[in-house]
C-alpha cells in the first residue's frame, strides 16, 4: 500500500529520451544512406534550425522537425556530461 505521506514523482523523460534517440538514429541512417556526413548535417540543423540540412530520404526531414531543438540540446549536453563524469 502507498504511504500517503510520501510524494510520488512522475517523469516522462525516459520516453522522450527514447523517442529522441529513435528519431536521431533514423535521421542519421537516412543521411548516411544518401552519402552525407550525418554528424555535420545534424549539427548544422541544430545550430540553424534550417531543415534543408536534413535529407527528405526516409522521411528524415519530417522526423527531425518533431523534436524540440532546445530539449534536444539539453539532453545532448546532459548525456555528454554524464558520460564524461567518470573520466
N, C-alpha and C positions, 0 to 999 in steps of 0.2 A: 504494500500500500504506500502511496506517495505521502511524504511528510508535508503538511500544509504550511509549515514554517520555512520551507526552503524554496528558493526561486529556481524555476526551471528555465533554462535558456533554450532558445530556438535559433538555429542557424541554417541558412540555405547556401552558405558559401561553398561547401563541397560540391553541390550540384552545379552551381555557377562555374566553379573552377573546372569541373569535369566537362562542362559544355564548352568553355574556352579552349581547353586542351583539344577537344574533339574538332572544333572549328579550325583552330590554328593548324592542326595536323592535316586536315583536309585541304586547307589553303596551301600549306607548304608542299604537299604532294602534287597538287594541281600545277603550282608554279614550277616545280622540278620537272614534271612531265612535259611542260612546254619549253624547257631549256633555260629558264631564268634562274638567277641566284635567289632562292627563296628568302634567305635572311635579309638580304639587301632590299628586296621588294617589300617585305613586310615592314621593315624599319622605315622605308620611305612612306608607306601608307600611314604608319603610326605617327610619324612626325608631321605629315601634311594633311592627313585625312582625305587625301586625293585617291579615289577608288581606282583610278587608271593605273596605279602601281600594281594592282592585282588583276590577274587574268580572269576572263569570264569562263574559261575552261572548267568543266565540272561544277559550275555554279559558284566558284570560289569568291568572286566579287560580291555576290549577293550574301554569301555566308559571312564574310568578314564584316560586312556592314551591320550585322546583327549584334556585334559586340560593342559595348560602350568603351570608347577609347580610354577614358580616364580609369575605369575599372580594370581594363586590360593592363595599362601601365602600372597601376598599383599592385596588381597581382604579380606581374613580372618582376618588379623590384623586390617585393616581399619574398617571393620564391628564390630569387637570386641571392638575397642576403641570408636566408635560411640555409641555402645550400653551401654558402661560404662561411658560415658562422663557426664551424669547427676547424677551419683551416688557419 
